[in-house]
Amino acid sequence: MIEMTLSEVATVTGGRLHRVGDDDAARPVTTVEFDSRTVGPGGLFLALPGERADGHDFASRAVTRGAVGVLAGREVDAPAVIAPPPRHRDGHTYLGATDPDGHGAAVLEALARLARHVLGALPGLAVVGVTGSAGKTSTKDLLAAVLAPLGRTVAPPESFNNELGTPYTALRADAATRHLVLEFSARGPGHIASLCAVAPPRIGVVLNVGSAHLGEFGSRAGIAAAKGELVEALPPGDLPGGRGGVAVLNADDDAVAAMAFRTPARVVTFGTAAGADVRAEDVVLHAGRPSFRLVTPSGAADVTLRLVGGHQVSNALAAAAVALELGGTLEQVAAALSAATPASRWRMEVTDRADGVTVVNDAYNANPEAMQAALSAVSSLAGGTRRAWAVLGPMAEIGDGAAAAHAASTARARTAGIERVLAVGTPDYGPDAEHVADVDAALALLRAEVAPDDVVLVKASRSAGLERVAAGLLEAGGRSTAPAAERPEGRVGR
C-alpha cells in the first residue's frame, strides 16, 4: 500500500476522524487488515461485523497491537475513521453475514474508495482480472508464477475475490508493484462490474462459462452475461503507451468466445482450437500431469506442468497469453509454467502417505464441470494400475438440476475407472455410490478399507467441510518424506 495518514484516509473515503489527536492523524498507514490478531504497526484495522463477532468490538485490541487506527462503521473506543453511511446495500446482508445497521456495508464502501484511490496513484501498474465458472484460483496462481520474473506481482491469497477480497488485495500494491492479479466472482448480475469499478483491469481473462451458481443466475446465458461484465469494463485496445485493454478469451468455450463482440479491448484467444492465438498441441498426461507444446505467434516451446489434471492446460494457456502480453518471452513463460507448484490449499492438492496412498484434496469447491475435471485427473493419476476412490460431497448453488448432476458424477466416475464412489451427507449420488451420513462415518470407512497404493479424491463445495476427510486420511497414514521428483511415479507433492 502507498503510505497515507489517517487524515488522508478520511479525506479519500469521505469519513470523519474520531478520537484522533494530531499525532495520530499524522501517523503513516501502510497496510490494512480485517483480523485484529494479525494487525501490526502501520496497520489500518477494518472493523467488520461477522457471523460470530463484530470487528468493532476488537478496535482497541487492534490499536494495542500497533494499528494506527480503525476504519469503522460506528464509533469505537480507539482512533478511527468513521465511514459515511452506505449508498448501496444488498438487503440486510453483506459477505453472508447479518448487517442490519449497515456498518459493514459502510466499511466496505469506504475500503473500495480507498483501494480505487491507491490504484489511481499507480499509473504503471498492470491490473489483470480473472473470472470463470471454474479454475479462477488455479489460474490466478499460475499468473502469479509467470508474472513474477517480469516484476513484483501481487495476487490474492486463496480466493479473495469479493467485495472485501478485491480491495484488500488491491491495497497490497505499492509503487514497486508491476502487476496486480485479481479474481472476480459473482453472486448476481452487476457484481463483477462493481468489482471492476474498484480495481479497473487492463487485461481481463475469461476462462469458461459452466453451471456454477446456476441456481442464482437461472441459465448458462445468465452466467455468461455476468462473466462478460469483466471484458465490458476493459479500456479500448488502441490506447497509446501500453494502456490499451486486452480481453483474453477461451476459444474452446462458445459462450466465452462470443464475448469478443462485447468488449472494446483487443482480443487474444487461447485454447486447443486450431485458430487460437495461444494454444496447446500434443497434450499428453503422465501420472496425471500434463505435458504439451505451447504454440504462440512468436514460436513454440515445450511445457510440463507440475499440476495434476488435464484441465490445468487451459489455465496455463490463459496465464501464458497474459504473460506474453506483458512482455514475457516464450522461454520465460514456458519455464515458469513448468516450475509452478500448487499455491492455494484444497485445490487438487496431492499428497502421498508413507504407505503409498495418494490423497487428492480438492475440497474447496465443486460444480459439474470441476467435478468432471477432478475425476478425470484422478483417473489419470491412478493410471489404470491403482485403485481409485472418489469421496464426494454436495455441489451447491447449481439449481434445479442438482439431483441429476450428482448422479451424473457417479456415472462419470465409473466411466473413468474409479472403483469406489463414497457420497458424504445428503446429496444423492445414485445407487452406484456408497452413502454415509457425515465426515466421521466417511473417515471410519476409509480408514478401514483404503489400502496401500490407493488414490483417494476428496471433492465437494466448501460448505461441506470435506477437507477434514483429507486431513484425517493423512493423519492416519503419515506422509512421504521424499520430494515428488524423486518418487518413481513423479507425483506432485503438496
Buried (B, 14 or more C-beta within 10 A) or exposed (E): BBEBBBBBBBBBBEBEBBBBEEEBBEBEBBBBBBEBEEBEEBBBBBBBBBEEEBBBEBBBBBBEBEBBBBBBBBEBBBBBBBBBEBEEBBEEEBBEEEBEBBBBBBBBBBBBBBBBBBBEEBEEBBBBBBBBBBBBBBBBBBBBBBBBBBBBBBBBEBBBBBBBBBBBBBBBBBEEBBBBBBBBBBBEEEBBBBBBEBBBBBBBBBBBBBBBBBBBBEEBEBBBBBBBBBBBBBBEBEBEEEEBBBBBBBBBBEBBBEBBEBBBBBBBBBBBEEEBBBBBEEEEBEBBBBBBBBBBEEEEBEBBBBBBBBBBBBBBBBBBBBBBBBEBBBEBBBBBBBEBEBBBBBBBBBBBBEBBBBBBBBBBBBBBBBBBBBBBBBBBBBBEEBBBBBBBBBBBBBBEBBEEBBBBBBBBBBEBBBEBBBBBBEBBBBEEBBBBEBBEBBBEBBEEEBEEBBBBBBBBBBEBBBBBBBBBBBEBBEBBEEEBEEBEBBBBBB
